[in-house]
Amino acid sequence: MARRGETLEFAVLGLLHESPMHGYELRKQLNAVLGWGRLLSYGSLYPALKKMLRTGWIEEQVREAALGAGVSRRQRIVYELTDAGNARFTRLMSEAGPSAWEDDSFDVRFAFFSRTDMEIRLRILEGRRTRLEERLERVQAQLAHTQQQMDRYATELQRHGVESVEREVLWLSELIKAERSASPAKTSLTPRPTENT
């Protein structure tokens, strides 16, 4: 699950696992979960929904929505998870390999961690931390090597990137420690740094 479209499908399955939603509400919730820096357009959402309808992971239900006193009702399409969609979401939640650690999918996986087994959560957190530590080592070496060749602003931007990765590594280490020391029901999560890595 590394590509953006697959991440979107995973997020849709996760949200519909919680409750059925119509397109507007689903888009609003996806924008909160995905946090991709720009709003998810209906032009991206509805093709993904159509594909998921064809695969049988979701289904449409037509429901009437009241518009207010004295105003006639209008029909609204609500999307629901099917048994196949529920099985797909469960299978995706059990995956703990490299695709779960990557930038494109980690945040969405993390948003649904409460439905993930503790051992899987730990593997994902540890994998993400290892991946970031490797990235940090590369970027620090590159910064040291190119610092004399770059202007002040390019150097500061690269230094900012290093500091952001260092903060996320620290945050992940705290989460891993909390997961290991607390029972699954009592795990205390620390807020994640707001800057992107």
Beta strands, then each sheet from edge to edge (+ up, - down):
strand 1: 21-22
strand 2: 58-65
strand 3: 74-81
sheet 1: 1+ 3- 2+
end
